[in-house]
Amino acid sequence: MNDKTFWTILGVILVGWLALFFLLIFNGKMAVYSQTTSELEKSVSKMKTYAKKSLEELPTEDLLETRQTELQRQERALAAAQEFFTSREEKLSRELPPTPARWGALYLDAFQELKARYGEIEGTRNDEGEILFDVTPFEAQSITGDELVWADRLWRTEAWLLDQVISRGGKVVEMDGRVKKTDSGRRGRETSEDHEYFSRQSVSATVKVPPSAIGEILGGILEHDDLILEVASFEVEKDTDALVYSFVLPEDQKIEEEPHVVLTLSVDVLMFHPKPDASEED
């Protein structure tokens, strides 16, 4: 190929490229190309980000829809739970006596009634006929308005536990549900400052009951109709006073009465504090 032919071909190619360049500019194709390039760069950046995620983390439409549905379900469940606990709090508030003095009078009557019932169980009195009722009483005369709500709930819990023991012919070793204060001045073993929704206090008890009653008592605590209760701890052991060492019963002879066991437990009594809406906080 001679020089003339070479330069002729090169000139034709350059003219073609220039024509294509001006055609793209005048037809707006370069702007489209620039926009497409920018979008492609963004897509590449996203792909690099997604490449670092696991399959479960990739934001597919199905996954996003599933997560949105789950979030809505959880929000409905939370709203239903708040409504449930709020209704319990309102019911307890309606049933609360208007003044500490009125509550104290009702408490003393209920305490004496349960003590009298307990005294009918064999072995609950000493030689002088006094009822051995080791339940730490509330100092009703010293309860203030702030303590009234807790005192009422703690006594309700004690009264329920006592009824379970008495109805089964059991014995009370000790029981304590007095209103307590923490070092910070807040009432309860765990305060609303430590938990988003609940503050709590506890009732401790050691009782002697038939082994068959333990499941019913624990179930009744968790399913209480009015109070919000939790079993913080419990321990079961043999009652050494009920053990028989001196003889062995024949196979055909049954024990008339189920031997008692010692049940030691701590029951948390909860108070619900609804979390305010963001609009209310503002």
Number of C-alpha atoms within 10 A of each C-alpha: 5 6 7 8 10 10 11 10 10 11 11 10 12 11 11 11 11 11 11 12 13 13 13 15 11 10 10 11 14 15 12 12 12 11 12 12 12 12 12 12 12 12 12 12 12 11 11 11 11 14 11 10 11 8 10 8 11 14 13 11 9 9 13 13 12 12 13 12 12 12 12 12 12 12 12 12 12 12 11 12 12 17 13 11 18 16 13 18 18 11 13 15 12 10 9 16 15 12 12 22 17 12 18 21 12 13 20 14 11 14 16 11 12 15 18 13 13 25 18 13 16 10 13 17 15 9 7 6 9 10 17 17 18 14 17 11 14 19 12 18 11 11 19 13 13 10 14 21 18 23 26 20 23 25 21 17 23 22 16 15 20 23 16 18 20 19 12 14 17 24 23 22 16 15 22 19 25 19 22 15 12 11 6 7 8 14 19 20 15 17 19 16 10 10 11 12 15 18 21 21 25 24 21 18 21 20 20 22 25 17 17 11 16 15 10 11 16 15 12 15 20 14 13 13 10 14 21 21 22 18 16 13 11 14 10 15 12 14 14 10 9 11 11 10 6 5 6 7 9 7 6 5 7 9 7 6 7 12 16 23 23 21 21 18 19 20 25 24 25 22 24 17 16 14 12 9 8 7 6 7 7 6
